[in-house]
Amino acid sequence: MQIQADLLNCPVKRPKASETTALGAASIWRGLAVKPWSDRGGSAA
């Protein structure tokens, strides 16, 4: 990531939460638990 930022001459911004992948996966599973979609085809997973 730093190499890309150096090539593009822009700063690297870090998220406050370091476990963003786990948060995204948890959000998908939470969405499946409350069933806002009629089937899994409507989810992003």
N, C-alpha and C positions, 0 to 999 in steps of 0.2 A: 504494500500500500504506500509506503514512504517513497519508493522509487517512482511510482506513478505521480505522486504529488510533486516530487522534485522535477520530473519531466514537464508537468503542466504548470509548474510554478504556482502552486496553491497549497494552503495549509491542510494538514490532516486533522479532521475533527473526530474526536472520540466520543461515543455515546456515554451518558451517565451510567447506564446499566451495561455491565460487561457481558451478561448472558442473554443477549438479544435473540439468539437462535432458540434457546430454551423457552423464552417468553412467546415467541411466534408459534412454536409447536404447542405450547400450553393453550394459547388462544384458539388454535384450530380445534383441539380436543374439547375445549370448553364449549365452542360453538357446536360441535357434534353432540355434546351432552344435552344441550338445551334445544337442539333440533330446529334451528332457524331455516334449515334447508330441508326439502322433502327427501333428498337422498344425498349420498356422498358426491354425486356429480356436480352439485352446486357449490361445493367447497373448493378452496384453492389447492387442496392437497391432492 
